[in-house]
């Protein structure tokens, strides 16, 4: 199947909350309070989001803001 490049916008909600409260996450740097833009190759937007979810799981506070082709 053909793949194309996608840009995924992801941040960590737990880190964002802690930074807002003036604290720090025990595992992730404060930079995860901000949106990170990650480029990946995938067959479609759903598979691109699934790839990111495996690497940055929602049960660890990660939130996918946007998936868009580039």
JOVEN-V419390 format. One record per residue. PHI is phi in degrees with one decimal (999 if undefined). D_LAST is the distance of its C-alpha to the last C-alpha in whole Angstrom. Layout:
BEGIN
phi=(PHI | PHI)
d_last=(D_LAST | D_LAST)
END
This chain:
BEGIN
phi=(999 | -77.4 | -117.1 | -140.7 | -86.0 | -129.5 | -108.1 | -110.6 | -99.9 | -140.0 | -141.5 | -112.8 | -65.6 | -65.0 | -63.0 | -58.6 | -63.0 | -64.2 | -62.8 | -59.9 | -84.6 | 81.9 | -115.3 | -131.2 | -75.0 | -72.8 | -113.6 | -107.8 | -68.9 | -57.4 | -59.9 | -71.9 | -69.8 | -94.0 | -71.1 | -104.4 | -112.5 | -119.9 | -99.6 | -140.7 | -103.8 | -158.1 | -74.2 | -157.7 | -63.2 | -64.7 | -70.9 | -64.4 | -63.6 | -64.1 | -61.9 | -67.4 | -60.1 | -67.2 | -81.1 | -126.9 | -70.5 | -66.2 | -73.2 | -109.6 | 97.5 | -78.4 | -126.9 | -88.0 | -83.3 | -157.8 | -127.5 | -142.9 | -67.7 | -126.4)
d_last=(18 | 14 | 12 | 8 | 6 | 5 | 6 | 10 | 12 | 16 | 19 | 23 | 25 | 28 | 28 | 27 | 30 | 32 | 31 | 31 | 35 | 35 | 35 | 33 | 32 | 34 | 31 | 28 | 27 | 27 | 24 | 23 | 24 | 21 | 17 | 15 | 12 | 11 | 9 | 10 | 10 | 11 | 13 | 12 | 11 | 15 | 15 | 12 | 14 | 17 | 16 | 16 | 19 | 21 | 20 | 20 | 23 | 24 | 27 | 27 | 26 | 22 | 20 | 16 | 16 | 12 | 10 | 6 | 4 | 0)
END
